[in-house]
């Protein structure tokens, strides 16, 4: 993932961080389901070899065609989807726009 891609995904990154800090039961349930799916994927990187940012594992192995994102954050960002289509976003575009406004993006 390039710096430009990171900039474009900043809303999802901030959403994941916010949902990691301010935990809600429904978000945690979705994150747990998503992470269970990720753990069975060939792109699941527990060691951090293919993470976009070192030390953010487990991640979706960028070197093998994944996004490189920290799964602790990505699975909690309800506006994000699996790059391989194994799980979808939970928010509509309108809901995502409202979320971005709340986050000041």
C-alpha positions, 0 to 999 in steps of 0.5 A, a space after each residue: 500500500 502506498 502513501 497515497 493509498 494510506 491517505 485515501 484509507 485514513 477514514 477507515 484507519 481512524 474508524 478502526 482505531 476509534 472502535 479499538 479504543 471505544 469498544 462496542 459489543 456489536 462491533 467486537 462481535 463483527 470484528 471477531 467473526 471477521 478475524 476468524 475468517 482471516 485466520 483461515 486465509 493464506 494471506 493471514 500474517 501473524 509474524 508481520 513479514 508482509 505488514 504495511 507498518 512493522 509491528 502491526 501484526 496480525 495483518 493481511 500479507 501485502 507481499 502475497 497480494 493482501 492489503 498489508 493492513 493491521 487486522 486488529 484495526 481493519 476488522 473493526 472498521 465497519 466501512 472496510 471490506 476484505 481485499 479478497 472478498 471474504 467479508 464485506 463492509 457493514 456500512 452504506 456509502 451514506 453511513 460511511 460519509 456520516 461517519 467521516 463527518 463525525 471523525 472530521 475527515 
